Amino acid sequence: MKKWVCKICGYEHTGDTPPDVCPICGVGPENFMLLTEVNTLKTDVVPGKQWKCTVCDYIHDGDDPPEVCPICGVGPDKFVLITNLAGALTEKTVAAADEGMYRAALEKISYGLYIVTSKDENKINGQCANTVFQISNQPSIIAVGINKRNLTHEYVMKNGVLAISILRENDIAAVRNFGFSSGRERNKFEAGGFIIGREGCPILKECVAYLEARIIPEKTVDVGTHSLFIAEVTSGGLVEDAECLTYALYQKLKSGKK
Ligand SMILES: Cc1cc2nc3c(=O)[nH]c(=O)nc-3n(C[C@H](O)[C@H](O)[C@H](O)COP(=O)(O)O)c2cc1C
């Protein structure tokens, strides 16, 4: 059986031919590449460094990342070090830690997955985000990290409100709809399935819970590529008693490992 990988989102498909439509990001079979046997055999941990292509999940063994990814053709800057197999933690391994190693550690931080929405006059938009977390309880303050290039960023910055839909455990479809294209290119709410909340932002009907919040402008932090929005929760509620989607689970569902 052959394995195919989506060049856009890294989804892995097993079969004689690539799928007609990628179930994660929706692109066609022309965006799939055959994952070589070499790569699929590299599931066992081996001594040395391992590098993962962040575009197609190809694994490369060696001291340095490859010049060109043999699967999707990107350069070494798209590779992250995923394994420090120096063995047990020692002062020597700590002293030798390089950027690749701390990047591998960063990949181990746990997150949930959310749809962050906002509005601008009579327009609405939303995006997928993992960087949403509560900071304090009284008052209820949350932080949301949004890339400045995103349309959602523009709306939140201008209008100072947002809503967060907390996704159901199996809601890959929402990630696909909100996480891979911009509201500048398409209306992500075309299919419906939302209501407008008290702050005027859309909330997905199919969510485990939702929050509405107002940005505290003087506390929002400019972090270069992103803004870290600090917001006070003004409303919210539980919609159903169900498990929520996490970033780790999404990665597994995406690669067909769950
Ligand atoms: C799993 C996943 C997690 C994401 N997390 C974030 C995030 O925390 N912050 C962010 O700015 N973008 C994140 N994104 C990317 C945005 O969802 C994406 O760039 C989106 O197309 C922006 O849409 P917009 O331009 O309509 O706002 C994530 C995407 C995915 C698939």
PDBQT file of the ligand as one rigid body, heavy atoms in Angstrom, charges set to zero:
ROOT
HETATM    1  C1  LIG A 301      -4.110  24.082  13.920  1.00  0.00    +0.000 C 
HETATM    2  C2  LIG A 301      -3.942  25.550  13.617  1.00  0.00    +0.000 A 
HETATM    3  C3  LIG A 301      -3.616  26.439  14.638  1.00  0.00    +0.000 A 
HETATM    4  C4  LIG A 301      -3.460  27.807  14.369  1.00  0.00    +0.000 A 
HETATM    5  N1  LIG A 301      -3.150  28.665  15.384  1.00  0.00    +0.000 NA
HETATM    6  C5  LIG A 301      -3.019  29.988  15.131  1.00  0.00    +0.000 A 
HETATM    7  C6  LIG A 301      -2.782  30.908  16.200  1.00  0.00    +0.000 A 
HETATM    8  O1  LIG A 301      -2.711  30.544  17.380  1.00  0.00    +0.000 OA
HETATM    9  N2  LIG A 301      -2.647  32.232  15.880  1.00  0.00    +0.000 N 
HETATM   10  C7  LIG A 301      -2.723  32.692  14.576  1.00  0.00    +0.000 A 
HETATM   11  O2  LIG A 301      -2.602  33.895  14.338  1.00  0.00    +0.000 OA
HETATM   12  N3  LIG A 301      -2.952  31.830  13.549  1.00  0.00    +0.000 NA
HETATM   13  C8  LIG A 301      -3.127  30.498  13.794  1.00  0.00    +0.000 A 
HETATM   14  N4  LIG A 301      -3.412  29.640  12.776  1.00  0.00    +0.000 N 
HETATM   15  C9  LIG A 301      -3.465  30.151  11.396  1.00  0.00    +0.000 C 
HETATM   16  C10 LIG A 301      -4.770  30.883  11.041  1.00  0.00    +0.000 C 
HETATM   17  O3  LIG A 301      -5.901  30.131  11.414  1.00  0.00    +0.000 OA
HETATM   18  C11 LIG A 301      -4.790  31.108   9.513  1.00  0.00    +0.000 C 
HETATM   19  O4  LIG A 301      -3.672  31.870   9.134  1.00  0.00    +0.000 OA
HETATM   20  C12 LIG A 301      -6.059  31.721   8.994  1.00  0.00    +0.000 C 
HETATM   21  O5  LIG A 301      -6.137  31.445   7.615  1.00  0.00    +0.000 OA
HETATM   22  C13 LIG A 301      -6.172  33.232   9.189  1.00  0.00    +0.000 C 
HETATM   23  O6  LIG A 301      -7.420  33.643   8.648  1.00  0.00    +0.000 OA
HETATM   24  P1  LIG A 301      -7.920  35.146   8.471  1.00  0.00    +0.000 P 
HETATM   25  O7  LIG A 301      -6.942  35.861   7.576  1.00  0.00    +0.000 OA
HETATM   26  O8  LIG A 301      -9.277  34.980   7.818  1.00  0.00    +0.000 OA
HETATM   27  O9  LIG A 301      -8.008  35.781   9.815  1.00  0.00    +0.000 OA
HETATM   28  C14 LIG A 301      -3.611  28.280  13.028  1.00  0.00    +0.000 A 
HETATM   29  C15 LIG A 301      -3.965  27.387  11.994  1.00  0.00    +0.000 A 
HETATM   30  C16 LIG A 301      -4.128  26.034  12.290  1.00  0.00    +0.000 A 
HETATM   31  C17 LIG A 301      -4.505  25.092  11.168  1.00  0.00    +0.000 C 
ENDROOT
TORSDOF 0
